[in-house]
Amino acid sequence: MTSSENSNVILEADKIHAWFGSHEAVKGVSLSAVMGTVTALIGPSGCGKSTFIRTLNRLHEEIPHTRVEGQVILEGKNIYERGVDPVGVRRKIGMVFQKPNPFPSMSIFENVAAGLRLAGISKRSLLAEVVEQSLKQAALFEEVKDKLKAPGTSLSGGQQQRLCIARALAVKPPVLLMDEPTSALDPISTAKIEELVMELKKDVTVVMVTHNMQQAARISDKTAFFLMGELIEWGDTSQVFTTPKVEKTEQYITGRFG
């Protein structure tokens, strides 16, 4: 990493270990995310990518019998320090999951406004302004502007995923985590999400798990290759895909395993 990149690091994982009971799923992973970039995490199923990404905003600890060791530094502060509120962490490090999960009992408008209301914002004009802005950021506003009172679950799968992205963006997080956000979507919806991610990085740093290596090559600036809970290689996407430094990375990218 260059000195200029180093000064723009917004999120840094330092020697992260994560367990499910006695099973160590993530083994001493260290990597950082630079402002205004997309980092893709690739690797075969069960290699620790999703577990690792969930340690970055303290979601892993929500599962019973789990634990995390190491540090995650956000804007210079360790989110695992004693006294740090995990809910506050998740406002700054948003999360979009593999399967779209709009709140079923809420309208499109209220889905996006949910985090704002939790933060104590109740002024209708401000909520309306932020909801519109967030839906525009998520490239969804034009499709839903005349049905904001309709249930979020009435939308198509791709629209629901963009609604979940709008919901995450409404509280203006500096970092957005995405765990295979297009794996349940059709090719057209996938392309829309990819275009959206590339647009979003102007305002938000994105860390994304993907099983789709072509997707990683298309939209990420940095790529990290995971295998059996370890970070095998991490670097500029173009370098990782064209001249990998580790033989296991080359074997995975060329389809010889995984």
Sequence and secondary structure as in RCSB ss.txt:
>XXXX:A:sequence
MTSSENSNVILEADKIHAWFGSHEAVKGVSLSAVMGTVTALIGPSGCGKSTFIRTLNRLHEEIPHTRVEGQVILE
GKNIYERGVDPVGVRRKIGMVFQKPNPFPSMSIFENVAAGLRLAGISKRSLLAEVVEQSLKQAALFEEVKDKLKA
PGTSLSGGQQQRLCIARALAVKPPVLLMDEPTSALDPISTAKIEELVMELKKDVTVVMVTHNMQQAARISDKTAF
FLMGELIEWGDTSQVFTTPKVEKTEQYITGRFG
>XXXX:A:secstr
  HHHHHTEEEEEEEEEEEETTEEEEEEEEEEEETT EEEEE STTSSHHHHHHHTTT GGGSTTEEEEEEEEET
TEETTSTT  HHHHHHHEEEE SS    TTSBHHHHHHHHHHHTT   HHHHHHHHHHHHHHTT HHHHTT TTS
BGGGS HHHHHHHHHHHHHTT  SEEEEESTTTTS HHHHHHHHHHHHHHTTTSEEEEE S HHHHHHH SEEEE
EETTEEEEEEEHHHHHHS SSHHHHHHHTTS  
